[in-house]
Structures are given as C-alpha cells and as structure tokens.
Amino acid sequence: MKHNFARIHFLTLSAVVISALPLRAAEPMAVRWNDVCSATRGHQLTLSMANGHSVEGYCISVDVDEIAVTTKDQRVVKIARTALSRIRMRSSNKGHQLNSLGSGVHEGLLLGFHWLLSPLAPLGVVTVPATLAWGVVAAPFCILGDLKDNLAADQEIKVI
C-alpha cells in the first residue's frame, strides 16, 4: 500500500510540474506605439537596440519619437523609437511567492510570540503552530508557482 501511495504522489506531482511548463512560445502582441505603456503596465520590458545594447525597465511614457523606462536603479532612460530593434515583455514578475510566504510567516510568528508574553497568551499558543503549519503546507505550492514564473517565456511586443 505504501508503494502505491508513493507512485500516486509522484505521478500527481509530475503532472502538476509538467502542466506548469509553457507549451509553446507566445505569439507576438501587436500594440500601437502610443499604447505600449498601457499594454505592458506592471511588466518588465527588455528594449533591444540596433547597436546591440539593451535596457531593462518599466515603461513610464511614450511620445512620438521616444520611449522612457525606469530601470532597477531608478534611472530614467529615454530611447529613440528609431534606435529600437525589439521590445520583449516579461510575462510575469519572475516569482516572488516563496519570499512573500516567508515574510507572512515571519510576521505571524512575531505576533504569536508577542502574544505569548502578554495577557493574550492563549491566542499566541494557537497562532504560533497555526502559522508554522500554514508555512509548511503553502511552501510547495509557492515553489511551484515560482518555478512556473521562472520558466514562462517572454512575449515579444510588435509595434504597429
């Protein structure tokens, strides 16, 4: 019986991981030049230029001749429309579910331990193990979500 449970568990986990993988490359998204920022809002862009350089950042404005993006180090870079050879949009924010779970568990434990040393001790006795259980149960799903986000293909933006 133990052998069958292990096999079912392995097959189920394999199915989940395989279903998370992208099946094919995403089709290019056709976007008007004036709508590039609104179409890519919240997604990181990789702007490739004809000279071989590239810039990664988030679109903040587009005018007739150029696009402005904010980079990770909070610089604003303006690139001429004629200098662009390709625009790619990251399809996700590259997985931060596990980090978010860790922050939530940390906050829950701090609160629970704080309650243990106060008149709210009965709440702390319940909160600490419940928070740990939540972290243990949710962690594998967060890992799969992060894996899926990291394997997702970037989408090309075709300016029309």
DOVONU-8942 format. One record per residue (C-alpha): residue in one letter; y, x, z. Coordinates in steps of 0.1 Angstrom, whole numbers, plus 5000, padded with zeros to 4 digits. Layout:
BEGIN
AYXZ...
//
This chain:
BEGIN
M500050005000K502350295008H501750444974N502650114956F505950084976A506950434967R506250364930I508250044930H511150214948F511050504923L511050264893T513850054907L516050354914S515250494879A516250164863V519550154882V520450514872I519450454835S521450134833A524550324846L524550564817P526650494787L524550384757R526950504730A530450644726A533250384730E534950274698P538550394694M541050154709A543850064684V547150044701R550750024688W552850324697N555250114718D552249974738V550450304747C551750304783S550949934790A547449964774T546550274794R548250194827G546350354856H544150564834Q544550934829L545351054794T544451374777L547051444750S545951704724M548551864702A548252014668N548852364682G545652344703H547352284736S546551974757V548251794786E546551564811G548551294829Y549550934832C551850774807I555250674821S557350594790V557250594752D560250594729V560450624691D559950994690E558051104721I555751014750A556351114786V553551174810T553351264847T550951544854K548851604886D551551844900Q554151564895R555851724865V557151504837V556151634803K557551494771I555551544739A556951464704R554951204685T554751434655A553051704677L550251484689S546851514672R544751294696I545051074726R542051024749M541950784779R539650854808S537550534811S537550544849N539250734876K536250964880G534650824910H536150824945Q533850564961L532050814983N535350964995S536650615002L533550525022G533850845042S537450755051G536450405061V533550525083H535850785099E538450525108G535850285121L534250545143L537650655157L538450295165G535050235181F535250545202H538750455213W537450115223L534650275243L537250435266S539150105272P538549755286L537249675250A534149885256P531749605246L533449595212G533049975209V529349955218V528949725188T531449895164V530050245165P526450175155A527649905130T529950155114L527250415111A524850165096W527450055071G527950415060V524150475057V523550165037A526550195014A526350565007P523650554980F525550284961C528750484963I526850784950L525550584920G529050444913D530550794914L527750914891K528350634866D532150704866N531551074860L529151014831A531450754814A532750864781D536450894775Q537950654750E540050754720I543350584715K544250534679V547950474674I548750214647
//
